[in-house]
Amino acid sequence: METIKLELDEKKHGAFNLYVDDKKLGEMTVSIKPGLLTVYHTGVEPEAEGRGYAKKLLDEMTSYVRANNLMVLPLCPYVHAQFKRHPDEYQDIWKKQS
């Protein structure tokens, strides 16, 4: 059974961490400021690749930002690629750099 937890420090830096049976197998590194969530990196452990965990992290992050009325600055190559590939799905939360 997989669980995703948003774990942040006092400066609101941290990650959405994906655990399977209490073992961390994936993470999406983020920071949160008023109105904005920045995604820096998405990674999945080599033994867990190909199971859709990166997409599950992306889905969890997008649910979180919509629930909290945030925009997303996708500095992570994976997240940026997903936003570009599916703009209709993410246009409401995508903060594009000018």
DSSP file (Angstrom, degrees, kcal/mol; ACC not computed):
  #  RESIDUE AA STRUCTURE BP1 BP2  ACC     N-H-->O    O-->H-N    N-H-->O    O-->H-N    TCO  KAPPA ALPHA  PHI   PSI    X-CA   Y-CA   Z-CA
    1    1 A M              0   0    0      0, 0.0    20,-1.5     0, 0.0     2,-0.3   0.000 360.0 360.0 360.0 129.0    0.0    0.0    0.0
    2    2 A E  E     -A   20   0A   0     18,-0.2     2,-0.4    19,-0.1    18,-0.2  -0.739 360.0-170.8-100.0 146.8    1.4    3.4   -1.0
    3    3 A T  E     -A   19   0A   0     16,-2.8    16,-3.5    -2,-0.3     2,-0.5  -0.987   9.4-154.6-131.9 139.6    1.1    6.6    1.0
    4    4 A I  E     -A   18   0A   0     -2,-0.4     2,-0.4    14,-0.2    14,-0.2  -0.978  15.8-177.3-117.5 127.3    2.0   10.1    0.0
    5    5 A K  E     -A   17   0A   0     12,-2.6    12,-3.3    -2,-0.5     2,-0.7  -0.973  24.9-136.7-124.3 136.2    2.8   12.6    2.7
    6    6 A L  E     -A   16   0A   0     -2,-0.4     2,-0.5    10,-0.3    10,-0.2  -0.835  28.2-174.9 -87.8 116.8    3.6   16.3    2.4
    7    7 A E  E     +A   15   0A   0      8,-3.0     8,-2.2    -2,-0.7     2,-0.3  -0.956   6.6 173.1-121.2 115.2    6.5   16.8    4.8
    8    8 A L  E     -A   14   0A   0     -2,-0.5     6,-0.2     6,-0.2     2,-0.1  -0.868  24.0-134.7-122.4 151.5    7.7   20.4    5.3
    9    9 A D    >   -     0   0    0      4,-2.8     3,-2.0    -2,-0.3    -1,-0.0  -0.298  48.3 -83.3 -89.9-174.9   10.2   22.2    7.6
   10   10 A E  T 3  S+     0   0    0      1,-0.3    -1,-0.0     2,-0.1    -2,-0.0   0.716 131.0  55.4 -66.2 -19.7    9.5   25.4    9.4
   11   11 A K  T 3  S-     0   0    0      2,-0.2    -1,-0.3    20,-0.0    21,-0.2   0.334 119.4-110.0 -91.5   7.4   10.5   27.4    6.2
   12   12 A K  S <  S+     0   0    0     -3,-2.0    20,-2.2     1,-0.3     2,-0.4   0.832  76.8 132.6  65.2  34.8    7.9   25.5    4.2
   13   13 A H  E     + B   0  31A   0     18,-0.2    -4,-2.8     2,-0.0     2,-0.3  -0.917  29.4  87.2-108.8 142.4   10.6   23.6    2.2
   14   14 A G  E     -AB   8  30A   0     16,-2.5    16,-2.7    -2,-0.4     2,-0.3  -0.924  60.4 -87.4 169.1-141.9   10.2   19.9    1.9
   15   15 A A  E     -AB   7  29A   0     -8,-2.2    -8,-3.0    -2,-0.3     2,-0.8  -0.997  23.0-110.4-160.4 155.8    8.6   17.2   -0.3
   16   16 A F  E     -AB   6  28A   0     12,-2.3    12,-1.9    -2,-0.3     2,-0.4  -0.892  49.0-158.9 -84.0 114.5    5.6   15.1   -1.2
   17   17 A N  E     -AB   5  27A   0    -12,-3.3   -12,-2.6    -2,-0.8     2,-0.6  -0.857   9.2-149.2-106.1 134.2    7.1   11.8   -0.1
   18   18 A L  E     -AB   4  26A   0      8,-3.1     7,-2.7    -2,-0.4     8,-1.4  -0.890  16.9-172.7-104.5 123.4    5.8    8.5   -1.4
   19   19 A Y  E     -AB   3  24A   0    -16,-3.5   -16,-2.8    -2,-0.6     2,-0.5  -0.913  14.2-167.0-116.0 141.1    6.1    5.5    0.9
   20   20 A V  E >  S-AB   2  23A   0      3,-2.6     3,-1.7    -2,-0.4   -18,-0.2  -0.984  85.3 -17.8-123.5 118.3    5.4    1.8    0.2
   21   21 A D  T 3  S-     0   0    0    -20,-1.5    -1,-0.1    -2,-0.5   -19,-0.1   0.921 129.2 -53.2  49.6  49.2    5.2   -0.2    3.4
   22   22 A D  T 3  S+     0   0    0      1,-0.2     2,-0.5   -19,-0.0    -1,-0.3   0.522 114.3 118.5  66.8   8.2    7.1    2.5    5.3
   23   23 A K  E <   -B   20   0A   0     -3,-1.7    -3,-2.6     2,-0.0     2,-0.5  -0.923  67.0-127.8-105.7 126.5    9.9    2.6    2.7
   24   24 A K  E     +B   19   0A   0     -2,-0.5    -5,-0.2    -5,-0.2     3,-0.1  -0.597  38.9 161.5 -75.0 120.0   10.4    5.9    0.9
   25   25 A L  E     +     0   0A   0     -7,-2.7    20,-3.1    -2,-0.5     2,-0.3   0.496  59.2  18.4-116.6  -9.2   10.4    5.2   -2.8
   26   26 A G  E     -BC  18  44A   0     -8,-1.4    -8,-3.1    18,-0.3     2,-0.3  -0.995  55.5-172.8-159.4 157.2    9.7    8.6   -4.4
   27   27 A E  E     -BC  17  43A   0     16,-2.8    16,-2.9    -2,-0.3     2,-0.5  -0.996  16.8-156.2-152.8 150.5    9.7   12.3   -3.7
   28   28 A M  E     -BC  16  42A   0    -12,-1.9   -12,-2.3    -2,-0.3     2,-0.3  -0.958  27.1-143.1-124.9 109.4    8.7   15.6   -5.2
   29   29 A T  E     +BC  15  41A   0     12,-2.6    11,-2.9    -2,-0.5    12,-1.0  -0.575  32.6 160.9 -80.3 130.3   10.8   18.4   -3.7
   30   30 A V  E     -BC  14  39A   0    -16,-2.7   -16,-2.5    -2,-0.3     2,-0.3  -0.899  31.1-152.3-141.3 165.0    8.8   21.6   -3.2
   31   31 A S  E     -BC  13  38A   0      7,-1.7     7,-2.8    -2,-0.3     2,-0.5  -0.982  17.1-147.5-137.6 150.2    8.8   25.0   -1.4
   32   32 A I  E     + C   0  37A   0    -20,-2.2     5,-0.2    -2,-0.3    -2,-0.0  -0.967  20.0 167.2-124.6 128.8    5.6   26.9   -0.6
   33   33 A K  E >   - C   0  36A   0      3,-3.0     3,-2.3    -2,-0.5     2,-0.1  -0.814  58.9 -60.8-123.9 167.9    5.2   30.7   -0.4
   34   34 A P  T 3  S-     0   0    0      0, 0.0     3,-0.0     0, 0.0    36,-0.0  -0.319 124.6  -5.5 -53.7 119.5    2.0   32.6   -0.2
   35   35 A G  T 3  S+     0   0    0     33,-0.2    36,-1.9    -2,-0.1     2,-0.4   0.408 122.8  83.9  80.3  -2.3    0.0   31.8   -3.3
   36   36 A L  E <   -Cd  33  71A   0     -3,-2.3    -3,-3.0    34,-0.2     2,-0.5  -0.990  48.8-170.7-143.8 133.0    2.8   29.7   -4.9
   37   37 A L  E     -Cd  32  72A   0     34,-3.0    36,-2.3    -2,-0.4     2,-0.5  -0.990  17.5-157.7-116.0 123.5    4.2   26.2   -4.8
   38   38 A T  E     -Cd  31  73A   0     -7,-2.8    -7,-1.7    -2,-0.5     2,-0.5  -0.882   2.7-153.5-102.4 129.8    7.6   25.7   -6.6
   39   39 A V  E     +Cd  30  74A   0     34,-2.2    36,-1.5    -2,-0.5    37,-1.3  -0.909  19.0 170.5-104.1 124.3    8.5   22.2   -7.7
   40   40 A Y  E     -     0   0A   0    -11,-2.9     2,-0.3    -2,-0.5   -10,-0.1   0.800  59.7  -1.0-100.4 -37.3   12.2   21.6   -8.0
   41   41 A H  E     -C   29   0A   0    -12,-1.0   -12,-2.6    35,-0.2     2,-0.4  -0.994  46.0-159.2-159.5 142.6   12.6   17.8   -8.5
   42   42 A T  E     +C   28   0A   0     -2,-0.3     2,-0.4   -14,-0.2   -14,-0.2  -0.999  25.1 170.4-125.0 129.6   10.7   14.6   -8.8
   43   43 A G  E     -C   27   0A   0    -16,-2.9   -16,-2.8    -2,-0.4     2,-0.4  -0.997  18.7-167.4-143.0 145.2   12.5   11.3   -8.2
   44   44 A V  E     -C   26   0A   0     -2,-0.4   -18,-0.3   -18,-0.2     5,-0.1  -0.992  36.9-104.1-128.9 137.8   11.7    7.7   -7.8
   45   45 A E    >   -     0   0    0    -20,-3.1     3,-2.2    -2,-0.4     4,-0.4  -0.285  34.5-115.0 -58.9 144.2   14.1    5.0   -6.5
   46   46 A P  G >  S+     0   0    0      0, 0.0     3,-1.2     0, 0.0    -1,-0.1   0.846 115.2  54.6 -51.9 -39.2   15.4    2.8   -9.4
   47   47 A E  G 3  S+     0   0    0      1,-0.2    -2,-0.1     3,-0.0   -22,-0.0   0.646 110.0  48.5 -72.2 -11.1   13.7   -0.3   -8.0
   48   48 A A  G X  S+     0   0    0     -3,-2.2     3,-0.9   -23,-0.2     5,-0.4   0.360  82.8 122.5-108.2   4.4   10.3    1.5   -8.1
   49   49 A E  T <   +     0   0    0     -3,-1.2    -4,-0.0    -4,-0.4     0, 0.0  -0.290  65.1  32.2 -67.2 152.1   10.5    2.9  -11.6
   50   50 A G  T 3  S+     0   0    0      1,-0.0    -1,-0.2     0, 0.0    -3,-0.0   0.554  88.4 100.9  82.6   8.4    7.8    2.1  -14.1
   51   51 A R  S <  S-     0   0    0     -3,-0.9    -2,-0.1     0, 0.0    -1,-0.0   0.329  96.8-107.7-106.8   6.5    5.0    1.8  -11.5
   52   52 A G  S  > S+     0   0    0     -4,-0.1     4,-1.9     3,-0.1     5,-0.1   0.661  75.6 135.9  80.2  15.6    3.5    5.3  -12.1
   53   53 A Y  H  >  +     0   0    0     -5,-0.4     4,-2.4     1,-0.2     5,-0.2   0.875  68.0  54.7 -67.8 -37.1    4.8    6.7   -8.8
   54   54 A A  H  > S+     0   0    0      1,-0.2     4,-2.3     2,-0.2    -1,-0.2   0.917 109.5  48.5 -61.2 -41.9    5.9   10.0  -10.4
   55   55 A K  H  > S+     0   0    0      2,-0.2     4,-2.7     1,-0.2    -1,-0.2   0.874 109.3  52.7 -65.6 -37.4    2.4   10.5  -11.8
   56   56 A K  H  X S+     0   0    0     -4,-1.9     4,-2.3     2,-0.2    -2,-0.2   0.901 109.8  48.6 -65.0 -39.5    0.9    9.7   -8.4
   57   57 A L  H  X S+     0   0    0     -4,-2.4     4,-2.5     2,-0.2    -2,-0.2   0.918 111.6  50.0 -63.6 -43.1    3.1   12.4   -6.8
   58   58 A L  H  X S+     0   0    0     -4,-2.3     4,-2.6     1,-0.2    -2,-0.2   0.919 111.0  48.9 -60.5 -44.8    2.1   14.8   -9.6
   59   59 A D  H  X S+     0   0    0     -4,-2.7     4,-2.2     2,-0.2    -1,-0.2   0.902 111.7  48.9 -63.3 -41.5   -1.6   14.1   -8.9
   60   60 A E  H  X S+     0   0    0     -4,-2.3     4,-2.2     2,-0.2    -2,-0.2   0.920 112.1  48.8 -63.9 -43.9   -1.2   14.5   -5.2
   61   61 A M  H  X S+     0   0    0     -4,-2.5     4,-2.6     1,-0.2     5,-0.2   0.923 111.5  48.7 -62.8 -44.9    0.6   17.9   -5.7
   62   62 A T  H  X S+     0   0    0     -4,-2.6     4,-2.1     1,-0.2    -1,-0.2   0.886 110.8  50.7 -66.4 -37.0   -2.0   19.2   -8.1
   63   63 A S  H  X S+     0   0    0     -4,-2.2     4,-2.2    -5,-0.2    -1,-0.2   0.918 111.3  49.8 -62.5 -42.2   -4.8   18.2   -5.7
   64   64 A Y  H  X S+     0   0    0     -4,-2.2     4,-1.6     2,-0.2    -2,-0.2   0.932 111.3  46.6 -63.4 -47.1   -3.0   20.0   -2.9
   65   65 A V  H  <>S+     0   0    0     -4,-2.6     5,-2.7     1,-0.2     4,-0.3   0.886 113.2  49.2 -67.6 -36.2   -2.4   23.2   -4.8
   66   66 A R  H ><5S+     0   0    0     -4,-2.1     3,-1.0    -5,-0.2    -1,-0.2   0.914 111.1  49.7 -66.8 -40.4   -6.1   23.3   -6.0
   67   67 A A  H 3<5S+     0   0    0     -4,-2.2    -1,-0.2     1,-0.2    -2,-0.2   0.789 118.4  39.9 -66.7 -27.0   -7.3   22.8   -2.5
   68   68 A N  T 3<5S-     0   0    0     -4,-1.6    -1,-0.2    -5,-0.2    -2,-0.2   0.237 110.1-117.9-108.6  12.5   -5.1   25.6   -1.2
   69   69 A N  T < 5 +     0   0    0     -3,-1.0     2,-0.3    -4,-0.3    -3,-0.2   0.907  62.9 147.7  52.8  49.5   -5.6   28.0   -4.1
   70   70 A L      < -     0   0    0     -5,-2.7     2,-0.3    -6,-0.1   -34,-0.2  -0.737  43.7-134.2-109.1 160.1   -1.9   28.0   -5.1
   71   71 A M  E     -d   36   0A   0    -36,-1.9   -34,-3.0    -2,-0.3     2,-0.5  -0.765  22.9-128.4-104.4 159.9   -0.2   28.4   -8.4
   72   72 A V  E     -de  37  94A   0     21,-4.0    23,-3.0    -2,-0.3   -34,-0.2  -0.940  11.8-162.5-116.0 128.4    2.7   26.0   -9.5
   73   73 A L  E     -d   38   0A   0    -36,-2.3   -34,-2.2    -2,-0.5     2,-1.5  -0.914  19.1-154.1-103.0 103.0    6.1   27.1  -10.7
   74   74 A P  E     +d   39   0A   0      0, 0.0   -34,-0.1     0, 0.0   -36,-0.1  -0.565  35.7 151.9 -87.5  83.1    7.3   23.9  -12.4
   75   75 A L        +     0   0    0     -2,-1.5   -35,-0.2   -36,-1.5   -37,-0.0   0.708  50.5  95.6 -78.7 -20.3   11.1   24.1  -12.3
   76   76 A C  S  > S-     0   0    0    -37,-1.3     4,-2.8    -3,-0.2     5,-0.3  -0.554  77.5-137.7 -70.4 128.7   11.3   20.2  -12.2
   77   77 A P  H  > S+     0   0    0      0, 0.0     4,-2.3     0, 0.0     5,-0.2   0.872 101.7  51.2 -56.9 -39.0   11.8   18.9  -15.8
   78   78 A Y  H  > S+     0   0    0      2,-0.2     4,-2.2     1,-0.2     5,-0.2   0.955 113.4  42.7 -64.4 -49.8    9.2   16.1  -15.2
   79   79 A V  H  > S+     0   0    0      1,-0.2     4,-2.6     2,-0.2     5,-0.2   0.918 114.3  51.3 -64.6 -42.8    6.5   18.4  -14.0
   80   80 A H  H  X S+     0   0    0     -4,-2.8     4,-2.4     1,-0.2    -1,-0.2   0.914 109.8  50.3 -60.2 -42.7    7.2   21.0  -16.6
   81   81 A A  H  X S+     0   0    0     -4,-2.3     4,-2.4    -5,-0.3    -1,-0.2   0.898 110.8  48.9 -63.1 -40.5    7.0   18.3  -19.3
   82   82 A Q  H  X S+     0   0    0     -4,-2.2     4,-2.1     2,-0.2    -2,-0.2   0.903 110.8  50.2 -66.5 -40.1    3.6   17.1  -18.0
   83   83 A F  H  < S+     0   0    0     -4,-2.6     7,-0.2     1,-0.2    -2,-0.2   0.913 114.1  44.9 -63.0 -41.9    2.3   20.7  -17.9
   84   84 A K  H  < S+     0   0    0     -4,-2.4    -2,-0.2     1,-0.2    -1,-0.2   0.871 114.2  49.1 -69.5 -36.3    3.4   21.2  -21.5
   85   85 A R  H  < S+     0   0    0     -4,-2.4    -2,-0.2     1,-0.3    -1,-0.2   0.826 125.8  26.6 -72.5 -32.3    2.1   17.9  -22.7
   86   86 A H    >X  +     0   0    0     -4,-2.1     4,-1.1    -5,-0.2     3,-0.9  -0.496  69.9 158.8-129.4  62.1   -1.4   18.4  -21.0
   87   87 A P  H 3> S+     0   0    0      0, 0.0     4,-1.8     0, 0.0     3,-0.4   0.837  73.2  57.9 -59.8 -34.3   -1.9   22.2  -20.8
   88   88 A D  H 34 S+     0   0    0      1,-0.2     4,-0.3     2,-0.2    -2,-0.1   0.859 105.4  51.5 -63.9 -33.5   -5.7   21.9  -20.5
   89   89 A E  H <4 S+     0   0    0     -3,-0.9    -1,-0.2     1,-0.2     3,-0.1   0.791 124.5  24.7 -71.4 -28.8   -5.3   19.8  -17.4
   90   90 A Y  H >X S+     0   0    0     -4,-1.1     3,-1.9    -3,-0.4     4,-1.2   0.418  85.4 103.8-120.8   0.1   -3.0   22.2  -15.6
   91   91 A Q  T 3< S+     0   0    0     -4,-1.8     3,-0.1     1,-0.3    -3,-0.1   0.801  78.8  61.0 -60.1 -28.1   -3.6   25.7  -17.1
   92   92 A D  T 34 S+     0   0    0     -4,-0.3    -1,-0.3     1,-0.2    -2,-0.1   0.690 118.1  27.6 -71.8 -16.9   -5.5   26.8  -14.0
   93   93 A I  T <4 S+     0   0    0     -3,-1.9   -21,-4.0   -22,-0.1     2,-0.7   0.431  91.7 111.5-121.8  -2.0   -2.5   26.2  -11.7
   94   94 A W  B  <  -e   72   0A   0     -4,-1.2     2,-0.9   -23,-0.2   -21,-0.2  -0.663  47.9-162.1 -85.0 112.2    0.5   26.8  -14.0
   95   95 A K        -     0   0    0    -23,-3.0     2,-0.3    -2,-0.7    -3,-0.0  -0.822  17.2-152.8 -90.8 105.6    2.4   29.9  -13.2
   96   96 A K        -     0   0    0     -2,-0.9     2,-0.3   -23,-0.1   -23,-0.0  -0.592  14.1-120.2 -83.2 137.7    4.4   30.5  -16.4
   97   97 A Q              0   0    0     -2,-0.3    -1,-0.1     1,-0.1   -24,-0.0  -0.568 360.0 360.0 -76.3 138.0    7.7   32.3  -16.2
   98   98 A S              0   0    0     -2,-0.3    -1,-0.1     0, 0.0    -2,-0.0   0.460 360.0 360.0 -92.7 360.0    7.8   35.5  -18.2
